[in-house]
Amino acid sequence: MSMDDALRLGCLNPARVMGIEHQKGSLSEGKDADFVVINEDYVAQSTYVEGILAFNGESVASIGNPDFTKRLIEEA
């Protein structure tokens, strides 16, 4: 399976099924900018939620982004 097909099956199609494709499922202007950066071995290196770094797998000390965590708590 190509990467394009895998991304469509794992991102855009679920967003369409849930009726939120206007907000999630792909990267384009006006959408949430939720995405994962992977390396050539498909291992997650970092995760962004609404364009904000939420996880950085390169350093144990930087796993949690305090600004992101604070925002999650404030919005709960």
C-alpha positions as CSV (number, residue, x, y, z in Angstrom):
1,M,0.0,0.0,0.0
2,S,1.3,3.4,-0.9
3,M,1.8,6.1,1.8
4,D,-0.8,8.2,0.1
5,D,-3.4,5.4,0.3
6,A,-2.4,4.6,4.0
7,L,-2.8,8.3,4.9
8,R,-6.2,8.5,3.2
9,L,-7.4,5.3,5.0
10,G,-6.0,6.4,8.4
11,C,-6.8,10.1,8.3
12,L,-9.2,11.5,5.7
13,N,-11.6,8.6,5.5
14,P,-12.2,8.5,9.3
15,A,-12.7,12.2,9.4
16,R,-15.3,11.9,6.6
17,V,-17.1,9.1,8.4
18,M,-17.3,11.2,11.6
19,G,-18.4,14.3,9.6
20,I,-15.4,16.4,10.7
21,E,-13.4,16.5,7.4
22,H,-13.8,20.3,7.4
23,Q,-11.6,20.4,10.6
24,K,-9.5,17.2,10.5
25,G,-8.2,14.5,8.2
26,S,-5.7,16.5,6.1
27,L,-3.4,19.5,6.4
28,S,-4.8,22.6,4.8
29,E,-5.5,26.2,5.8
30,G,-8.1,26.5,8.4
31,K,-7.9,22.9,9.7
32,D,-6.6,21.9,13.1
33,A,-3.0,21.0,12.1
34,D,-2.9,17.7,14.1
35,F,-0.1,15.6,12.7
36,V,2.7,13.2,13.6
37,V,6.3,13.5,12.2
38,I,7.8,10.0,11.5
39,N,11.2,8.9,10.5
40,E,12.2,6.6,7.6
41,D,11.4,3.6,9.8
42,Y,7.9,5.0,10.5
43,V,8.7,5.7,14.2
44,A,7.0,8.8,15.6
45,Q,9.4,11.6,16.3
46,S,7.0,14.2,17.4
47,T,3.3,14.9,17.5
48,Y,1.5,18.3,17.0
49,V,-2.0,19.0,18.1
50,E,-3.6,22.2,16.6
51,G,-0.1,23.1,15.4
52,I,1.4,23.0,18.9
53,L,4.1,20.5,19.8
54,A,2.5,18.0,22.2
55,F,5.2,15.2,22.1
56,N,8.8,15.1,21.2
57,G,10.2,11.5,21.2
58,E,13.8,12.5,20.7
59,S,14.5,13.4,24.4
60,V,12.9,12.0,27.5
61,A,13.1,15.4,29.1
62,S,11.0,17.0,26.4
63,I,8.2,14.4,26.2
64,G,5.6,16.8,27.6
65,N,5.2,20.3,26.3
66,P,4.2,22.3,29.4
67,D,2.4,25.0,27.3
68,F,0.3,22.3,25.6
69,T,-0.5,20.5,28.9
70,K,-1.5,23.8,30.5
71,R,-3.9,24.5,27.6
72,L,-5.5,21.1,27.9
73,I,-6.1,21.6,31.6
74,E,-7.6,25.1,31.0
75,E,-9.9,23.8,28.3
76,A,-11.2,20.9,30.3
